[in-house]
Amino acid sequence: MLLEIRNLTKVFPLGESIFGGGAKGVLRAVDDVSLGIQAGETLGLVGESGSGKSTLGRLILRLIEPTSGSIRYQGRDLLTASHAEMRGFRRDMQIIFQDPFGSLDPRMRVEDVIAEPLVIHERMSPATRRGRVAELLRAVGLGESAMRRFPHEFSGGQRQRIGIARALALRPKFIVADEPVSALDVGVGSQIVNLMAQLQREFGLTYLFISHSMPVVRYLATRIAVMYRGKIVEIGPAEQITERPAHSYTRSLLEATPEMVISGA
C-alpha cells in the first residue's frame, strides 16, 4: 500500500457567536475517513462542492494539519515526521491545483516556475536545471520556447500544463490532482485528462484525482470514493460505482452530471 489513512478528521471552528460565549460551533470538514491507495492506481474522489474532498487532499499532503487520525506513506507515519523528514516526503508527494490562473506566480517566467522545486530540493548546475525544465515542458506538450514567457501569455489549458510540469519536476510517486479540469472548458479539460493518463503510464504515477464530475473520474480512475458531508459514503471499482451505485447520493451525482466525451490520447 503506497498511502493509507485511518480515521482522519479535520474540525474547523465556526467563528464567534453574535451573543458572545465563543464559537458558534464546529464544522467537521473531514469526518473519520479511512482509505488506502495502491501504487500505480488512480483513486477518484468525487463529491459536490463543500463535501470535504479538497480538504482531504490537503490533509494527506500536510498542507493542513488534521485534528486526529493517521496518514502513512510507504509505511511511514507522516504525522510524526520531523520537518526534515517531511522535506524528503514532499519530493514524492505533489499537488496539481484547481486554478491554472491563480496557482502560477505572474511575476515569474515559466522556466523559473517549473525550476523552483529543483532549486529548493536538488543540487544541479543551472544548465542541467534548464535542461530538466525543457524536458518537462516537452512531456506536457509545450515547446522549449515557453520557458522565457510569463504565465499570462498562455491559455488556461496551457497554464495547467505548466502546473503539471511543475508537479512532475521532482519525479514524485504520488500526486493529488485537485479539480484540475474544473476551471477549463470541456474540450481543453478532456485534453488535460488524456495528458494525465499518458503521464501516469510514462512515469508510473499514482493519483488521488479529486473532481465533482463523475464522467471525468470514471474515465481516469481505477477506483472511486464518493464523499458527502465529510464522510466516504461509498468506495469501489470505477465500473461498479458508476454502473451499480449502492448509495442514493452516488446515484444523484450520476444523474446530475452531464456526459463528458473524452477521446483517446
C-alpha positions as CSV (number, residue, x, y, z in Angstrom):
1,M,0.0,0.0,0.0
2,L,1.5,3.3,-1.0
3,L,-0.8,5.5,1.1
4,E,-3.0,4.6,4.0
5,I,-5.2,6.9,6.1
6,R,-7.1,5.9,9.1
7,N,-9.9,7.8,11.0
8,L,-8.7,11.1,9.5
9,T,-10.7,14.0,10.9
10,K,-10.5,17.8,10.4
11,V,-12.6,20.1,12.5
12,F,-12.8,23.9,11.9
13,P,-14.3,26.3,14.5
14,L,-17.2,28.4,13.1
15,G,-16.5,31.9,14.3
16,E,-17.8,33.9,17.2
17,S,-21.5,33.9,18.3
18,I,-23.2,37.3,18.0
19,F,-24.3,36.8,21.6
20,G,-20.8,36.1,22.9
21,G,-19.7,33.0,24.6
22,G,-17.1,31.8,22.0
23,A,-17.5,29.9,18.8
24,K,-20.9,29.1,17.3
25,G,-19.9,25.5,16.7
26,V,-17.6,23.4,14.6
27,L,-17.5,22.2,11.0
28,R,-16.4,18.6,10.6
29,A,-14.9,19.1,7.1
30,V,-13.4,15.6,7.1
31,D,-15.1,13.1,9.4
32,D,-13.4,9.9,10.4
33,V,-12.2,9.0,6.8
34,S,-10.2,5.8,6.2
35,L,-8.9,4.6,2.8
36,G,-5.9,3.3,1.0
37,I,-4.3,3.9,-2.3
38,Q,-2.1,1.3,-4.1
39,A,1.0,2.3,-6.1
40,G,0.2,2.9,-9.7
41,E,-3.6,3.4,-9.3
42,T,-5.9,6.4,-9.7
43,L,-8.3,6.8,-6.8
44,G,-11.1,9.2,-7.9
45,L,-12.5,11.2,-5.1
46,V,-15.9,12.7,-6.1
47,G,-18.4,14.8,-4.4
48,E,-20.2,18.1,-4.7
49,S,-18.7,21.5,-3.6
50,G,-18.3,21.6,0.2
51,S,-18.2,17.8,0.6
52,G,-14.6,18.0,2.1
53,K,-12.7,16.3,-0.8
54,S,-10.2,19.2,-1.3
55,T,-9.6,19.4,2.4
56,L,-8.9,15.7,2.5
57,G,-6.3,16.1,-0.3
58,R,-4.6,18.8,1.6
59,L,-4.6,16.9,4.8
60,I,-2.9,14.0,3.1
61,L,-0.1,16.3,2.0
62,R,0.0,18.0,5.4
63,L,-0.8,21.4,3.8
64,I,-3.4,21.4,6.5
65,E,-2.9,19.7,9.9
66,P,-5.5,17.1,10.8
67,T,-7.4,17.2,14.1
68,S,-7.0,13.5,14.6
69,G,-6.2,10.2,12.7
70,S,-3.2,8.8,10.9
71,I,-1.5,9.2,7.5
72,R,1.0,6.5,6.5
73,Y,3.0,6.8,3.3
74,Q,5.0,3.7,2.3
75,G,4.5,2.6,5.9
76,R,5.9,5.8,7.5
77,D,3.7,7.9,9.7
78,L,3.6,11.4,8.2
79,L,2.1,13.0,11.3
80,T,5.1,12.1,13.5
81,A,7.6,13.1,10.8
82,S,10.0,15.9,11.6
83,H,10.4,19.0,9.4
84,A,13.5,17.4,7.8
85,E,11.7,14.1,7.2
86,M,8.7,15.9,5.6
87,R,11.0,17.7,3.3
88,G,12.0,14.3,1.9
89,F,8.4,13.2,1.7
90,R,7.5,16.3,-0.3
91,R,9.8,15.2,-3.1
92,D,7.5,12.2,-3.5
93,M,4.1,13.9,-2.9
94,Q,3.0,16.8,-5.1
95,I,-0.2,18.6,-6.0
96,I,-1.8,20.0,-9.1
97,F,-4.1,22.9,-8.2
98,Q,-7.6,23.6,-9.5
99,D,-7.0,27.2,-10.7
100,P,-4.4,27.4,-13.5
101,F,-4.6,31.2,-13.3
102,G,-4.0,31.7,-9.6
103,S,-1.6,28.9,-9.0
104,L,1.3,30.3,-11.1
105,D,3.2,33.4,-9.9
106,P,2.6,36.0,-12.6
107,R,6.0,37.7,-11.8
108,M,8.0,34.6,-12.7
109,R,8.9,33.3,-16.1
110,V,7.8,29.7,-16.9
111,E,11.3,28.4,-16.6
112,D,11.6,29.8,-13.0
113,V,8.1,28.5,-12.1
114,I,9.0,24.9,-13.0
115,A,12.5,25.1,-11.7
116,E,11.5,26.4,-8.3
117,P,11.2,22.9,-6.7
118,L,14.5,21.9,-8.3
119,V,16.2,24.9,-6.7
120,I,14.8,24.0,-3.3
121,H,15.4,20.2,-3.4
122,E,18.1,19.4,-5.9
123,R,21.7,20.3,-6.3
124,M,22.3,20.8,-10.0
125,S,24.0,23.2,-12.3
126,P,21.9,26.0,-14.0
127,A,22.5,24.3,-17.4
128,T,21.3,20.9,-16.0
129,R,18.3,22.5,-14.4
130,R,17.4,24.3,-17.6
131,G,17.6,21.0,-19.5
132,R,15.3,19.4,-17.0
133,V,12.8,22.2,-17.4
134,A,12.9,21.8,-21.2
135,E,12.3,18.1,-20.8
136,L,9.3,18.7,-18.6
137,L,7.8,21.2,-21.0
138,R,8.1,18.7,-23.8
139,A,6.5,16.0,-21.6
140,V,3.4,18.1,-21.1
141,G,3.1,19.1,-24.8
142,L,4.7,22.6,-24.7
143,G,7.8,23.7,-26.5
144,E,11.0,24.9,-25.1
145,S,10.1,28.4,-26.3
146,A,7.7,28.6,-23.4
147,M,10.5,28.9,-20.9
148,R,11.1,32.6,-21.3
149,R,7.4,33.7,-21.3
150,F,5.2,34.6,-18.4
151,P,2.0,32.8,-17.3
152,H,-0.4,35.5,-18.5
153,E,0.8,34.8,-22.1
154,F,-0.8,31.4,-22.1
155,S,-4.3,30.0,-22.2
156,G,-5.9,28.2,-19.3
157,G,-5.2,24.8,-20.7
158,Q,-1.6,25.7,-21.3
159,R,-1.2,27.1,-17.8
160,Q,-2.5,23.9,-16.4
161,R,0.1,22.0,-18.4
162,I,2.8,24.3,-16.8
163,G,1.3,23.4,-13.4
164,I,1.5,19.7,-14.2
165,A,5.2,20.2,-15.3
166,R,6.0,21.8,-12.0
167,A,4.3,19.0,-10.1
168,L,6.5,16.5,-12.0
169,A,9.8,18.3,-11.5
170,L,11.0,16.2,-8.6
171,R,9.8,12.9,-10.2
172,P,7.1,12.3,-7.5
173,K,5.4,8.9,-7.0
174,F,2.1,10.4,-5.7
175,I,0.1,13.4,-7.0
176,V,-3.0,14.9,-5.6
177,A,-4.9,16.4,-8.6
178,D,-7.4,18.8,-7.0
179,E,-10.1,19.5,-9.6
180,P,-7.5,20.0,-12.3
181,V,-10.0,20.5,-15.1
182,S,-13.0,22.2,-13.4
183,A,-11.8,25.7,-14.5
184,L,-11.4,24.6,-18.1
185,D,-13.9,24.2,-20.9
186,V,-14.9,20.7,-21.9
187,G,-12.6,20.3,-24.9
188,V,-9.5,21.6,-23.1
189,G,-10.4,19.6,-20.0
190,S,-10.5,16.3,-22.0
191,Q,-7.0,17.1,-23.3
192,I,-5.7,17.6,-19.8
193,V,-7.3,14.3,-18.6
194,N,-5.7,12.4,-21.6
195,L,-2.4,14.0,-20.8
196,M,-2.6,12.9,-17.2
197,A,-3.3,9.4,-18.2
198,Q,-0.4,9.4,-20.6
199,L,2.0,10.8,-17.9
200,Q,0.8,8.2,-15.5
201,R,1.8,5.4,-17.9
202,E,5.1,7.1,-18.7
203,F,6.2,8.0,-15.2
204,G,4.5,5.3,-13.1
205,L,2.5,7.9,-11.2
206,T,-0.2,7.3,-8.5
207,Y,-3.1,9.8,-8.4
208,L,-5.7,11.0,-6.0
209,F,-7.9,12.6,-8.6
210,I,-10.4,15.0,-7.0
211,S,-13.5,16.1,-9.0
212,H,-17.2,16.9,-8.8
213,S,-17.6,15.2,-12.3
214,M,-18.4,11.5,-12.4
215,P,-17.7,11.2,-16.2
216,V,-14.2,12.6,-15.7
217,V,-13.5,10.4,-12.7
218,R,-15.0,7.3,-14.5
219,Y,-12.6,7.8,-17.4
220,L,-9.4,8.1,-15.4
221,A,-9.9,6.3,-12.1
222,T,-9.2,2.7,-11.1
223,R,-11.4,3.1,-8.1
224,I,-13.9,5.8,-7.0
225,A,-14.6,7.1,-3.5
226,V,-17.7,9.1,-3.0
227,M,-17.6,11.8,-0.4
228,Y,-20.6,13.5,1.2
229,R,-20.5,15.9,4.2
230,G,-17.0,14.9,5.2
231,K,-17.6,11.2,5.0
232,I,-16.8,8.5,2.4
233,V,-20.2,7.0,1.7
234,E,-19.2,4.6,-1.0
235,I,-15.9,3.2,-2.4
236,G,-15.2,0.6,-5.0
237,P,-14.0,-0.2,-8.6
238,A,-14.9,2.6,-11.0
239,E,-17.2,0.4,-13.1
240,Q,-19.1,-0.8,-10.1
241,I,-19.6,2.7,-8.7
242,T,-20.8,4.2,-12.0
243,E,-22.8,1.2,-13.2
244,R,-24.2,-0.2,-10.0
245,P,-24.1,2.5,-7.3
246,A,-25.2,1.4,-3.9
247,H,-25.7,4.8,-2.2
248,S,-28.5,7.2,-3.1
249,Y,-26.0,10.2,-3.1
250,T,-23.9,8.4,-5.7
251,R,-26.9,7.9,-7.8
252,S,-27.8,11.6,-7.6
253,L,-24.3,12.6,-8.6
254,L,-24.5,10.3,-11.7
255,E,-27.9,11.7,-12.6
256,A,-26.9,15.3,-12.1
257,T,-23.6,15.3,-14.1
258,P,-23.8,15.5,-17.9
259,E,-21.7,13.2,-20.0
260,M,-18.2,14.3,-20.9
261,V,-16.8,12.7,-24.1
262,I,-13.1,12.1,-23.7
263,S,-11.4,10.6,-26.8
264,G,-8.3,8.5,-26.5
265,A,-4.9,10.2,-26.3
